[in-house]
């Protein structure tokens, strides 16, 4: 990360950890739909390809 004048390293770390936590939470909440999407894509490919 480039050092920019006026930026606090501690606040940058806190913001980075919070952002990573939000991304991980979104991935965790989206995990139950993975088998449904795999089934949907598989069915779509089977019906589209002869």
C-alpha positions, 0 to 999 in steps of 0.5 A: 500500500502506498503511503499517502500524507495524512493517512493513519496506518491504524485506521487503514488496517481497521478499515481493511479488516472490516472490509475483509470481514464483510466480504467473508460474511457475504461469501458465507451467506451465499454458500447455500445457493452453490448447489442450486446454481450448479444444478441450474447451470448443469441443467441449462448446459444439458438442454442447450447442448445436443 
